[in-house]
Amino acid sequence: MTVSVATLHSDEPVDVKEETSLHDETLSRLRDHIVEGNIPDGGRILERELCELLGISRTPLREALKVLASEGIVELLPNRGARVRALSERDLHELFDLIGGLEALSGRLACENITDAEVAEIEQLHHEMYGFYLRKDMHNYFRANQAIHQKILAASRNHTLQSTYATLAGRIRRVRYSANFAREKERWGEAMREHEMILDALRRRAGAELSEILFHHLRNKRRAAMEPMQQQSDTASSATS
């Protein structure tokens, strides 16, 4: 739902559901805009431009920025707005290993607790994701991909694990998205094969096997994500030598 600035500034009372819907839509669109690389790492959030793009006032935009800051996607600057959080190579190395460990644990627990209905839901998402892969629809491929990982996390039945994962995953969401473009054909095909293995292990409730697959899946994603940074570092070193 798109709500105009004029509507937001109206003196008429705004329905609570309408406010909630506006908040959720603003948050989703802003998250996608940043995750998909429309603002560079460390880039400033230009509120006026984003308000025009999203068709909203600054109040819902700033509320959405607070949520994205809690997810680690943006950084709020005292009296200076906000910027996209930039991560160092060390940050990425540590975060991917930690999140890989959490996903590995979630896979093992999911195999102990998941229902047939939940497996069927993941199978459906997998088939949808494969269709997006064939059409090279990165945006919807990434959405289906993330939904699969979230379903496995939910099947772990461990709320502490889920909340810890959510706190950390936002910090590399943008990098996970961009990693799909790195070595595009090779890496994307490799990721699909890994997801076939994930689904197969989940069907068989093979907890130890799924745990290992998920950890290496994140390791491979880390490698793809860090390659551009390492290439830039090598280029900079060559230029100064």
Disulfide bonds with the S-S distance in Angstrom:
none
